[in-house]
Amino acid sequence: MKNHDLEHQMEQLERALDAASTRERLKLAPHVQQITCRLGARHQPIPRRLQSIQKVLEQEAFDDMFDNMPV
């Protein structure tokens, strides 16, 4: 996959994440991870916006895990 294709995927994913509910965002998180891994494997810099998105999604997943924990 070419860099242009990855950039296009990132843009589509960002739009999908902006419109998604929290549950849908958690389902899209592996796609963000996949793009990040591909860029890393190519020794390409990971855009800050993608890093930010990934951090937010990781925090949402963490929060979701504890929201569902019995008390």
mmJSON file of the N, C-alpha and C atoms, coordinates in Angstrom:
{"data_MODEL":{"atom_site":{
"group_PDB":["ATOM","ATOM","ATOM","ATOM","ATOM","ATOM","ATOM","ATOM","ATOM","ATOM","ATOM","ATOM","ATOM","ATOM","ATOM","ATOM","ATOM","ATOM","ATOM","ATOM","ATOM","ATOM","ATOM","ATOM","ATOM","ATOM","ATOM","ATOM","ATOM","ATOM","ATOM","ATOM","ATOM","ATOM","ATOM","ATOM","ATOM","ATOM","ATOM","ATOM","ATOM","ATOM","ATOM","ATOM","ATOM","ATOM","ATOM","ATOM","ATOM","ATOM","ATOM","ATOM","ATOM","ATOM","ATOM","ATOM","ATOM","ATOM","ATOM","ATOM","ATOM","ATOM","ATOM","ATOM","ATOM","ATOM","ATOM","ATOM","ATOM","ATOM","ATOM","ATOM","ATOM","ATOM","ATOM","ATOM","ATOM","ATOM","ATOM","ATOM","ATOM","ATOM","ATOM","ATOM","ATOM","ATOM","ATOM","ATOM","ATOM","ATOM","ATOM","ATOM","ATOM","ATOM","ATOM","ATOM","ATOM","ATOM","ATOM","ATOM","ATOM","ATOM","ATOM","ATOM","ATOM","ATOM","ATOM","ATOM","ATOM","ATOM","ATOM","ATOM","ATOM","ATOM","ATOM","ATOM","ATOM","ATOM","ATOM","ATOM","ATOM","ATOM","ATOM","ATOM","ATOM","ATOM","ATOM","ATOM","ATOM","ATOM","ATOM","ATOM","ATOM","ATOM","ATOM","ATOM","ATOM","ATOM","ATOM","ATOM","ATOM","ATOM","ATOM","ATOM","ATOM","ATOM","ATOM","ATOM","ATOM","ATOM","ATOM","ATOM","ATOM","ATOM","ATOM","ATOM","ATOM","ATOM","ATOM","ATOM","ATOM","ATOM","ATOM","ATOM","ATOM","ATOM","ATOM","ATOM","ATOM","ATOM","ATOM","ATOM","ATOM","ATOM","ATOM","ATOM","ATOM","ATOM","ATOM","ATOM","ATOM","ATOM","ATOM","ATOM","ATOM","ATOM","ATOM","ATOM","ATOM","ATOM","ATOM","ATOM","ATOM","ATOM","ATOM","ATOM","ATOM","ATOM","ATOM","ATOM","ATOM","ATOM","ATOM","ATOM","ATOM","ATOM","ATOM","ATOM","ATOM","ATOM","ATOM","ATOM","ATOM"],
"id":[1,2,3,4,5,6,7,8,9,10,11,12,13,14,15,16,17,18,19,20,21,22,23,24,25,26,27,28,29,30,31,32,33,34,35,36,37,38,39,40,41,42,43,44,45,46,47,48,49,50,51,52,53,54,55,56,57,58,59,60,61,62,63,64,65,66,67,68,69,70,71,72,73,74,75,76,77,78,79,80,81,82,83,84,85,86,87,88,89,90,91,92,93,94,95,96,97,98,99,100,101,102,103,104,105,106,107,108,109,110,111,112,113,114,115,116,117,118,119,120,121,122,123,124,125,126,127,128,129,130,131,132,133,134,135,136,137,138,139,140,141,142,143,144,145,146,147,148,149,150,151,152,153,154,155,156,157,158,159,160,161,162,163,164,165,166,167,168,169,170,171,172,173,174,175,176,177,178,179,180,181,182,183,184,185,186,187,188,189,190,191,192,193,194,195,196,197,198,199,200,201,202,203,204,205,206,207,208,209,210,211,212,213],
"type_symbol":["N","C","C","N","C","C","N","C","C","N","C","C","N","C","C","N","C","C","N","C","C","N","C","C","N","C","C","N","C","C","N","C","C","N","C","C","N","C","C","N","C","C","N","C","C","N","C","C","N","C","C","N","C","C","N","C","C","N","C","C","N","C","C","N","C","C","N","C","C","N","C","C","N","C","C","N","C","C","N","C","C","N","C","C","N","C","C","N","C","C","N","C","C","N","C","C","N","C","C","N","C","C","N","C","C","N","C","C","N","C","C","N","C","C","N","C","C","N","C","C","N","C","C","N","C","C","N","C","C","N","C","C","N","C","C","N","C","C","N","C","C","N","C","C","N","C","C","N","C","C","N","C","C","N","C","C","N","C","C","N","C","C","N","C","C","N","C","C","N","C","C","N","C","C","N","C","C","N","C","C","N","C","C","N","C","C","N","C","C","N","C","C","N","C","C","N","C","C","N","C","C","N","C","C","N","C","C","N","C","C","N","C","C"],
"label_atom_id":["N","CA","C","N","CA","C","N","CA","C","N","CA","C","N","CA","C","N","CA","C","N","CA","C","N","CA","C","N","CA","C","N","CA","C","N","CA","C","N","CA","C","N","CA","C","N","CA","C","N","CA","C","N","CA","C","N","CA","C","N","CA","C","N","CA","C","N","CA","C","N","CA","C","N","CA","C","N","CA","C","N","CA","C","N","CA","C","N","CA","C","N","CA","C","N","CA","C","N","CA","C","N","CA","C","N","CA","C","N","CA","C","N","CA","C","N","CA","C","N","CA","C","N","CA","C","N","CA","C","N","CA","C","N","CA","C","N","CA","C","N","CA","C","N","CA","C","N","CA","C","N","CA","C","N","CA","C","N","CA","C","N","CA","C","N","CA","C","N","CA","C","N","CA","C","N","CA","C","N","CA","C","N","CA","C","N","CA","C","N","CA","C","N","CA","C","N","CA","C","N","CA","C","N","CA","C","N","CA","C","N","CA","C","N","CA","C","N","CA","C","N","CA","C","N","CA","C","N","CA","C","N","CA","C","N","CA","C","N","CA","C","N","CA","C","N","CA","C"],
"label_alt_id":[null,null,null,null,null,null,null,null,null,null,null,null,null,null,null,null,null,null,null,null,null,null,null,null,null,null,null,null,null,null,null,null,null,null,null,null,null,null,null,null,null,null,null,null,null,null,null,null,null,null,null,null,null,null,null,null,null,null,null,null,null,null,null,null,null,null,null,null,null,null,null,null,null,null,null,null,null,null,null,null,null,null,null,null,null,null,null,null,null,null,null,null,null,null,null,null,null,null,null,null,null,null,null,null,null,null,null,null,null,null,null,null,null,null,null,null,null,null,null,null,null,null,null,null,null,null,null,null,null,null,null,null,null,null,null,null,null,null,null,null,null,null,null,null,null,null,null,null,null,null,null,null,null,null,null,null,null,null,null,null,null,null,null,null,null,null,null,null,null,null,null,null,null,null,null,null,null,null,null,null,null,null,null,null,null,null,null,null,null,null,null,null,null,null,null,null,null,null,null,null,null,null,null,null,null,null,null,null,null,null,null,null,null],
"label_comp_id":["MET","MET","MET","LYS","LYS","LYS","ASN","ASN","ASN","HIS","HIS","HIS","ASP","ASP","ASP","LEU","LEU","LEU","GLU","GLU","GLU","HIS","HIS","HIS","GLN","GLN","GLN","MET","MET","MET","GLU","GLU","GLU","GLN","GLN","GLN","LEU","LEU","LEU","GLU","GLU","GLU","ARG","ARG","ARG","ALA","ALA","ALA","LEU","LEU","LEU","ASP","ASP","ASP","ALA","ALA","ALA","ALA","ALA","ALA","SER","SER","SER","THR","THR","THR","ARG","ARG","ARG","GLU","GLU","GLU","ARG","ARG","ARG","LEU","LEU","LEU","LYS","LYS","LYS","LEU","LEU","LEU","ALA","ALA","ALA","PRO","PRO","PRO","HIS","HIS","HIS","VAL","VAL","VAL","GLN","GLN","GLN","GLN","GLN","GLN","ILE","ILE","ILE","THR","THR","THR","CYS","CYS","CYS","ARG","ARG","ARG","LEU","LEU","LEU","GLY","GLY","GLY","ALA","ALA","ALA","ARG","ARG","ARG","HIS","HIS","HIS","GLN","GLN","GLN","PRO","PRO","PRO","ILE","ILE","ILE","PRO","PRO","PRO","ARG","ARG","ARG","ARG","ARG","ARG","LEU","LEU","LEU","GLN","GLN","GLN","SER","SER","SER","ILE","ILE","ILE","GLN","GLN","GLN","LYS","LYS","LYS","VAL","VAL","VAL","LEU","LEU","LEU","GLU","GLU","GLU","GLN","GLN","GLN","GLU","GLU","GLU","ALA","ALA","ALA","PHE","PHE","PHE","ASP","ASP","ASP","ASP","ASP","ASP","MET","MET","MET","PHE","PHE","PHE","ASP","ASP","ASP","ASN","ASN","ASN","MET","MET","MET","PRO","PRO","PRO","VAL","VAL","VAL"],
"label_asym_id":["A","A","A","A","A","A","A","A","A","A","A","A","A","A","A","A","A","A","A","A","A","A","A","A","A","A","A","A","A","A","A","A","A","A","A","A","A","A","A","A","A","A","A","A","A","A","A","A","A","A","A","A","A","A","A","A","A","A","A","A","A","A","A","A","A","A","A","A","A","A","A","A","A","A","A","A","A","A","A","A","A","A","A","A","A","A","A","A","A","A","A","A","A","A","A","A","A","A","A","A","A","A","A","A","A","A","A","A","A","A","A","A","A","A","A","A","A","A","A","A","A","A","A","A","A","A","A","A","A","A","A","A","A","A","A","A","A","A","A","A","A","A","A","A","A","A","A","A","A","A","A","A","A","A","A","A","A","A","A","A","A","A","A","A","A","A","A","A","A","A","A","A","A","A","A","A","A","A","A","A","A","A","A","A","A","A","A","A","A","A","A","A","A","A","A","A","A","A","A","A","A","A","A","A","A","A","A","A","A","A","A","A","A"],
"label_entity_id":["1","1","1","1","1","1","1","1","1","1","1","1","1","1","1","1","1","1","1","1","1","1","1","1","1","1","1","1","1","1","1","1","1","1","1","1","1","1","1","1","1","1","1","1","1","1","1","1","1","1","1","1","1","1","1","1","1","1","1","1","1","1","1","1","1","1","1","1","1","1","1","1","1","1","1","1","1","1","1","1","1","1","1","1","1","1","1","1","1","1","1","1","1","1","1","1","1","1","1","1","1","1","1","1","1","1","1","1","1","1","1","1","1","1","1","1","1","1","1","1","1","1","1","1","1","1","1","1","1","1","1","1","1","1","1","1","1","1","1","1","1","1","1","1","1","1","1","1","1","1","1","1","1","1","1","1","1","1","1","1","1","1","1","1","1","1","1","1","1","1","1","1","1","1","1","1","1","1","1","1","1","1","1","1","1","1","1","1","1","1","1","1","1","1","1","1","1","1","1","1","1","1","1","1","1","1","1","1","1","1","1","1","1"],
"label_seq_id":[1,1,1,2,2,2,3,3,3,4,4,4,5,5,5,6,6,6,7,7,7,8,8,8,9,9,9,10,10,10,11,11,11,12,12,12,13,13,13,14,14,14,15,15,15,16,16,16,17,17,17,18,18,18,19,19,19,20,20,20,21,21,21,22,22,22,23,23,23,24,24,24,25,25,25,26,26,26,27,27,27,28,28,28,29,29,29,30,30,30,31,31,31,32,32,32,33,33,33,34,34,34,35,35,35,36,36,36,37,37,37,38,38,38,39,39,39,40,40,40,41,41,41,42,42,42,43,43,43,44,44,44,45,45,45,46,46,46,47,47,47,48,48,48,49,49,49,50,50,50,51,51,51,52,52,52,53,53,53,54,54,54,55,55,55,56,56,56,57,57,57,58,58,58,59,59,59,60,60,60,61,61,61,62,62,62,63,63,63,64,64,64,65,65,65,66,66,66,67,67,67,68,68,68,69,69,69,70,70,70,71,71,71],
"pdbx_PDB_ins_code":[null,null,null,null,null,null,null,null,null,null,null,null,null,null,null,null,null,null,null,null,null,null,null,null,null,null,null,null,null,null,null,null,null,null,null,null,null,null,null,null,null,null,null,null,null,null,null,null,null,null,null,null,null,null,null,null,null,null,null,null,null,null,null,null,null,null,null,null,null,null,null,null,null,null,null,null,null,null,null,null,null,null,null,null,null,null,null,null,null,null,null,null,null,null,null,null,null,null,null,null,null,null,null,null,null,null,null,null,null,null,null,null,null,null,null,null,null,null,null,null,null,null,null,null,null,null,null,null,null,null,null,null,null,null,null,null,null,null,null,null,null,null,null,null,null,null,null,null,null,null,null,null,null,null,null,null,null,null,null,null,null,null,null,null,null,null,null,null,null,null,null,null,null,null,null,null,null,null,null,null,null,null,null,null,null,null,null,null,null,null,null,null,null,null,null,null,null,null,null,null,null,null,null,null,null,null,null,null,null,null,null,null,null],
"Cartn_x":[0.851,0.0,0.9,0.558,1.362,1.0,1.904,1.669,0.394,0.141,-1.067,-2.309,-2.274,-3.407,-3.597,-2.485,-2.58,-3.129,-2.694,-3.208,-4.709,-5.136,-6.559,-7.336,-6.793,-7.435,-7.525,-6.445,-6.457,-7.551,-7.697,-8.725,-10.118,-10.357,-11.656,-11.926,-10.923,-11.055,-11.33,-10.664,-10.918,-12.358,-12.872,-14.27,-15.215,-14.934,-15.779,-15.744,-14.567,-14.438,-15.163,-15.113,-15.811,-17.317,-17.861,-19.303,-19.762,-18.822,-19.159,-19.492,-20.292,-20.56,-19.334,-19.338,-18.202,-17.997,-19.081,-18.986,-18.407,-18.869,-18.37,-16.898,-16.517,-15.121,-14.221,-14.702,-13.915,-13.746,-14.751,-14.653,-13.688,-13.525,-12.621,-11.177,-10.967,-9.628,-8.585,-8.9,-7.892,-7.429,-8.289,-7.903,-6.857,-7.019,-6.027,-4.698,-4.749,-3.537,-2.865,-3.655,-3.12,-2.369,-2.939,-2.285,-0.999,-1.052,0.134,1.25,0.891,1.883,2.485,1.651,2.164,3.152,2.82,3.738,5.042,4.936,6.131,6.996,6.369,7.11,7.87,7.353,8.012,8.983,9.134,9.987,9.533,8.207,7.598,7.192,7.276,6.799,5.284,4.835,3.398,2.864,1.9,1.365,0.837,1.025,0.585,-0.913,-1.69,-3.138,-3.493,-2.748,-2.992,-2.555,-1.452,-1.014,-2.052,-2.59,-3.603,-4.863,-5.295,-6.481,-6.254,-5.084,-4.796,-4.795,-4.23,-4.217,-5.631,-6.462,-7.844,-8.594,-8.407,-9.087,-8.613,-7.325,-6.813,-7.429,-7.556,-8.166,-9.642,-10.339,-11.751,-11.903,-11.018,-11.082,-10.817,-9.853,-9.534,-10.722,-11.308,-12.475,-13.651,-13.862,-14.944,-14.76,-13.525,-13.235,-13.654,-13.375,-13.71,-15.173,-15.803,-17.223,-18.063,-17.585,-18.342,-17.94,-17.056,-16.576,-17.583,-17.95,-18.888,-18.252,-19.104,-18.621,-18.899],
"Cartn_y":[-1.172,0.0,1.238,2.204,3.412,4.415,5.361,6.383,7.17,7.437,8.169,7.399,6.091,5.253,5.294,5.257,5.327,6.68,7.748,9.078,9.149,8.571,8.558,7.754,6.628,5.813,6.589,7.314,8.102,9.156,9.831,10.863,10.271,9.141,8.484,8.041,7.509,7.038,8.203,9.319,10.501,10.966,10.993,11.401,10.417,9.136,8.122,8.252,8.505,8.652,9.883,10.959,12.188,11.981,11.145,10.929,9.751,8.999,7.754,7.972,7.053,7.009,6.393,6.399,5.836,4.367,3.613,2.177,1.976,2.771,2.663,3.065,4.068,4.512,3.379,2.66,1.55,0.441,0.266,-0.739,-0.304,1.004,1.528,1.619,1.517,1.659,0.722,-0.545,-1.415,-0.914,-0.214,0.32,1.422,2.233,3.276,2.617,1.592,0.861,0.253,-0.275,-0.9,0.122,1.288,2.325,2.778,2.95,3.35,2.318,1.049,-0.024,-0.038,0.176,0.209,1.346,2.509,3.645,3.352,2.782,2.442,1.416,0.433,-0.602,-0.018,1.062,1.725,2.806,2.928,3.962,5.355,5.496,6.783,7.474,8.791,9.488,9.338,9.192,9.064,10.468,10.912,12.268,12.476,13.684,13.999,13.786,14.12,13.949,12.477,11.596,10.165,9.702,10.227,9.903,10.358,11.558,12.084,11.227,10.862,10.012,8.694,8.112,6.828,6.948,8.014,8.202,8.361,9.111,9.314,7.979,7.211,5.916,4.958,4.98,4.124,4.522,5.826,6.3,5.913,6.027,5.642,4.149,3.334,1.889,1.583,2.279,2.102,2.487,3.648,4.104,3.135,2.643,1.705,0.411,-0.027,-1.271,-1.115,0.036,0.234,0.645,1.207,1.532,0.267,-0.813,-2.057,-3.012,-2.564,-3.432,-3.418,-4.573,-4.61,-4.014,-3.423,-2.775,-3.655],
"Cartn_z":[0.0,0.0,0.0,-0.833,-0.96,0.129,0.354,1.376,1.086,-0.192,-0.566,-0.116,-0.291,0.123,1.636,2.375,3.834,4.272,3.62,3.955,3.7,2.585,2.264,3.313,3.717,4.754,6.065,6.408,7.641,7.6,6.466,6.338,6.482,5.824,5.926,7.365,8.001,9.373,10.317,10.107,10.94,10.81,9.591,9.382,10.063,9.931,10.557,12.08,12.637,14.081,14.589,13.828,14.227,14.317,13.436,13.39,14.253,14.807,15.503,16.979,17.478,18.923,19.603,20.912,21.647,21.309,21.262,20.923,19.525,18.579,17.205,17.143,17.921,17.95,18.461,19.459,19.99,18.948,18.112,17.042,15.948,15.758,14.727,15.208,16.51,17.08,16.452,16.18,15.562,14.185,13.488,12.182,12.34,13.373,13.658,13.995,14.826,15.206,13.976,13.076,11.869,11.005,10.825,10.031,10.717,12.025,12.786,12.623,12.704,12.553,11.153,10.159,8.784,8.583,9.116,8.999,9.737,10.924,11.695,10.988,10.363,9.643,8.453,7.911,6.774,7.236,8.536,9.125,8.708,8.587,8.253,9.548,9.579,10.775,10.905,12.119,12.386,12.642,11.832,12.012,13.426,13.926,15.29,15.459,14.437,14.568,14.752,14.079,14.225,15.618,16.113,17.469,18.489,18.28,19.193,19.178,17.987,17.852,18.577,18.378,18.999,20.523,21.06,22.511,23.062,22.357,22.793,22.783,21.72,21.619,22.708,23.017,24.086,25.428,25.661,26.905,26.969,25.84,25.811,26.092,25.536,25.772,27.24,27.82,29.238,30.112,29.813,30.573,30.425,29.21,28.955,29.737,29.845,30.573,32.044,32.638,34.043,34.248,33.228,33.336,33.452,32.858,32.839,33.959,34.829,35.915,37.07,37.566,38.694,39.949,40.76,41.986,43.179],
"occupancy":[1.0,1.0,1.0,1.0,1.0,1.0,1.0,1.0,1.0,1.0,1.0,1.0,1.0,1.0,1.0,1.0,1.0,1.0,1.0,1.0,1.0,1.0,1.0,1.0,1.0,1.0,1.0,1.0,1.0,1.0,1.0,1.0,1.0,1.0,1.0,1.0,1.0,1.0,1.0,1.0,1.0,1.0,1.0,1.0,1.0,1.0,1.0,1.0,1.0,1.0,1.0,1.0,1.0,1.0,1.0,1.0,1.0,1.0,1.0,1.0,1.0,1.0,1.0,1.0,1.0,1.0,1.0,1.0,1.0,1.0,1.0,1.0,1.0,1.0,1.0,1.0,1.0,1.0,1.0,1.0,1.0,1.0,1.0,1.0,1.0,1.0,1.0,1.0,1.0,1.0,1.0,1.0,1.0,1.0,1.0,1.0,1.0,1.0,1.0,1.0,1.0,1.0,1.0,1.0,1.0,1.0,1.0,1.0,1.0,1.0,1.0,1.0,1.0,1.0,1.0,1.0,1.0,1.0,1.0,1.0,1.0,1.0,1.0,1.0,1.0,1.0,1.0,1.0,1.0,1.0,1.0,1.0,1.0,1.0,1.0,1.0,1.0,1.0,1.0,1.0,1.0,1.0,1.0,1.0,1.0,1.0,1.0,1.0,1.0,1.0,1.0,1.0,1.0,1.0,1.0,1.0,1.0,1.0,1.0,1.0,1.0,1.0,1.0,1.0,1.0,1.0,1.0,1.0,1.0,1.0,1.0,1.0,1.0,1.0,1.0,1.0,1.0,1.0,1.0,1.0,1.0,1.0,1.0,1.0,1.0,1.0,1.0,1.0,1.0,1.0,1.0,1.0,1.0,1.0,1.0,1.0,1.0,1.0,1.0,1.0,1.0,1.0,1.0,1.0,1.0,1.0,1.0,1.0,1.0,1.0,1.0,1.0,1.0],
"B_iso_or_equiv":[0.0,0.0,0.0,0.0,0.0,0.0,0.0,0.0,0.0,0.0,0.0,0.0,0.0,0.0,0.0,0.0,0.0,0.0,0.0,0.0,0.0,0.0,0.0,0.0,0.0,0.0,0.0,0.0,0.0,0.0,0.0,0.0,0.0,0.0,0.0,0.0,0.0,0.0,0.0,0.0,0.0,0.0,0.0,0.0,0.0,0.0,0.0,0.0,0.0,0.0,0.0,0.0,0.0,0.0,0.0,0.0,0.0,0.0,0.0,0.0,0.0,0.0,0.0,0.0,0.0,0.0,0.0,0.0,0.0,0.0,0.0,0.0,0.0,0.0,0.0,0.0,0.0,0.0,0.0,0.0,0.0,0.0,0.0,0.0,0.0,0.0,0.0,0.0,0.0,0.0,0.0,0.0,0.0,0.0,0.0,0.0,0.0,0.0,0.0,0.0,0.0,0.0,0.0,0.0,0.0,0.0,0.0,0.0,0.0,0.0,0.0,0.0,0.0,0.0,0.0,0.0,0.0,0.0,0.0,0.0,0.0,0.0,0.0,0.0,0.0,0.0,0.0,0.0,0.0,0.0,0.0,0.0,0.0,0.0,0.0,0.0,0.0,0.0,0.0,0.0,0.0,0.0,0.0,0.0,0.0,0.0,0.0,0.0,0.0,0.0,0.0,0.0,0.0,0.0,0.0,0.0,0.0,0.0,0.0,0.0,0.0,0.0,0.0,0.0,0.0,0.0,0.0,0.0,0.0,0.0,0.0,0.0,0.0,0.0,0.0,0.0,0.0,0.0,0.0,0.0,0.0,0.0,0.0,0.0,0.0,0.0,0.0,0.0,0.0,0.0,0.0,0.0,0.0,0.0,0.0,0.0,0.0,0.0,0.0,0.0,0.0,0.0,0.0,0.0,0.0,0.0,0.0,0.0,0.0,0.0,0.0,0.0,0.0],
"pdbx_formal_charge":[null,null,null,null,null,null,null,null,null,null,null,null,null,null,null,null,null,null,null,null,null,null,null,null,null,null,null,null,null,null,null,null,null,null,null,null,null,null,null,null,null,null,null,null,null,null,null,null,null,null,null,null,null,null,null,null,null,null,null,null,null,null,null,null,null,null,null,null,null,null,null,null,null,null,null,null,null,null,null,null,null,null,null,null,null,null,null,null,null,null,null,null,null,null,null,null,null,null,null,null,null,null,null,null,null,null,null,null,null,null,null,null,null,null,null,null,null,null,null,null,null,null,null,null,null,null,null,null,null,null,null,null,null,null,null,null,null,null,null,null,null,null,null,null,null,null,null,null,null,null,null,null,null,null,null,null,null,null,null,null,null,null,null,null,null,null,null,null,null,null,null,null,null,null,null,null,null,null,null,null,null,null,null,null,null,null,null,null,null,null,null,null,null,null,null,null,null,null,null,null,null,null,null,null,null,null,null,null,null,null,null,null,null],
"auth_seq_id":[1,1,1,2,2,2,3,3,3,4,4,4,5,5,5,6,6,6,7,7,7,8,8,8,9,9,9,10,10,10,11,11,11,12,12,12,13,13,13,14,14,14,15,15,15,16,16,16,17,17,17,18,18,18,19,19,19,20,20,20,21,21,21,22,22,22,23,23,23,24,24,24,25,25,25,26,26,26,27,27,27,28,28,28,29,29,29,30,30,30,31,31,31,32,32,32,33,33,33,34,34,34,35,35,35,36,36,36,37,37,37,38,38,38,39,39,39,40,40,40,41,41,41,42,42,42,43,43,43,44,44,44,45,45,45,46,46,46,47,47,47,48,48,48,49,49,49,50,50,50,51,51,51,52,52,52,53,53,53,54,54,54,55,55,55,56,56,56,57,57,57,58,58,58,59,59,59,60,60,60,61,61,61,62,62,62,63,63,63,64,64,64,65,65,65,66,66,66,67,67,67,68,68,68,69,69,69,70,70,70,71,71,71],
"auth_comp_id":["MET","MET","MET","LYS","LYS","LYS","ASN","ASN","ASN","HIS","HIS","HIS","ASP","ASP","ASP","LEU","LEU","LEU","GLU","GLU","GLU","HIS","HIS","HIS","GLN","GLN","GLN","MET","MET","MET","GLU","GLU","GLU","GLN","GLN","GLN","LEU","LEU","LEU","GLU","GLU","GLU","ARG","ARG","ARG","ALA","ALA","ALA","LEU","LEU","LEU","ASP","ASP","ASP","ALA","ALA","ALA","ALA","ALA","ALA","SER","SER","SER","THR","THR","THR","ARG","ARG","ARG","GLU","GLU","GLU","ARG","ARG","ARG","LEU","LEU","LEU","LYS","LYS","LYS","LEU","LEU","LEU","ALA","ALA","ALA","PRO","PRO","PRO","HIS","HIS","HIS","VAL","VAL","VAL","GLN","GLN","GLN","GLN","GLN","GLN","ILE","ILE","ILE","THR","THR","THR","CYS","CYS","CYS","ARG","ARG","ARG","LEU","LEU","LEU","GLY","GLY","GLY","ALA","ALA","ALA","ARG","ARG","ARG","HIS","HIS","HIS","GLN","GLN","GLN","PRO","PRO","PRO","ILE","ILE","ILE","PRO","PRO","PRO","ARG","ARG","ARG","ARG","ARG","ARG","LEU","LEU","LEU","GLN","GLN","GLN","SER","SER","SER","ILE","ILE","ILE","GLN","GLN","GLN","LYS","LYS","LYS","VAL","VAL","VAL","LEU","LEU","LEU","GLU","GLU","GLU","GLN","GLN","GLN","GLU","GLU","GLU","ALA","ALA","ALA","PHE","PHE","PHE","ASP","ASP","ASP","ASP","ASP","ASP","MET","MET","MET","PHE","PHE","PHE","ASP","ASP","ASP","ASN","ASN","ASN","MET","MET","MET","PRO","PRO","PRO","VAL","VAL","VAL"],
"auth_asym_id":["A","A","A","A","A","A","A","A","A","A","A","A","A","A","A","A","A","A","A","A","A","A","A","A","A","A","A","A","A","A","A","A","A","A","A","A","A","A","A","A","A","A","A","A","A","A","A","A","A","A","A","A","A","A","A","A","A","A","A","A","A","A","A","A","A","A","A","A","A","A","A","A","A","A","A","A","A","A","A","A","A","A","A","A","A","A","A","A","A","A","A","A","A","A","A","A","A","A","A","A","A","A","A","A","A","A","A","A","A","A","A","A","A","A","A","A","A","A","A","A","A","A","A","A","A","A","A","A","A","A","A","A","A","A","A","A","A","A","A","A","A","A","A","A","A","A","A","A","A","A","A","A","A","A","A","A","A","A","A","A","A","A","A","A","A","A","A","A","A","A","A","A","A","A","A","A","A","A","A","A","A","A","A","A","A","A","A","A","A","A","A","A","A","A","A","A","A","A","A","A","A","A","A","A","A","A","A","A","A","A","A","A","A"],
"auth_atom_id":["N","CA","C","N","CA","C","N","CA","C","N","CA","C","N","CA","C","N","CA","C","N","CA","C","N","CA","C","N","CA","C","N","CA","C","N","CA","C","N","CA","C","N","CA","C","N","CA","C","N","CA","C","N","CA","C","N","CA","C","N","CA","C","N","CA","C","N","CA","C","N","CA","C","N","CA","C","N","CA","C","N","CA","C","N","CA","C","N","CA","C","N","CA","C","N","CA","C","N","CA","C","N","CA","C","N","CA","C","N","CA","C","N","CA","C","N","CA","C","N","CA","C","N","CA","C","N","CA","C","N","CA","C","N","CA","C","N","CA","C","N","CA","C","N","CA","C","N","CA","C","N","CA","C","N","CA","C","N","CA","C","N","CA","C","N","CA","C","N","CA","C","N","CA","C","N","CA","C","N","CA","C","N","CA","C","N","CA","C","N","CA","C","N","CA","C","N","CA","C","N","CA","C","N","CA","C","N","CA","C","N","CA","C","N","CA","C","N","CA","C","N","CA","C","N","CA","C","N","CA","C","N","CA","C","N","CA","C","N","CA","C","N","CA","C","N","CA","C"],
"pdbx_PDB_model_num":[1,1,1,1,1,1,1,1,1,1,1,1,1,1,1,1,1,1,1,1,1,1,1,1,1,1,1,1,1,1,1,1,1,1,1,1,1,1,1,1,1,1,1,1,1,1,1,1,1,1,1,1,1,1,1,1,1,1,1,1,1,1,1,1,1,1,1,1,1,1,1,1,1,1,1,1,1,1,1,1,1,1,1,1,1,1,1,1,1,1,1,1,1,1,1,1,1,1,1,1,1,1,1,1,1,1,1,1,1,1,1,1,1,1,1,1,1,1,1,1,1,1,1,1,1,1,1,1,1,1,1,1,1,1,1,1,1,1,1,1,1,1,1,1,1,1,1,1,1,1,1,1,1,1,1,1,1,1,1,1,1,1,1,1,1,1,1,1,1,1,1,1,1,1,1,1,1,1,1,1,1,1,1,1,1,1,1,1,1,1,1,1,1,1,1,1,1,1,1,1,1,1,1,1,1,1,1,1,1,1,1,1,1]
}}}
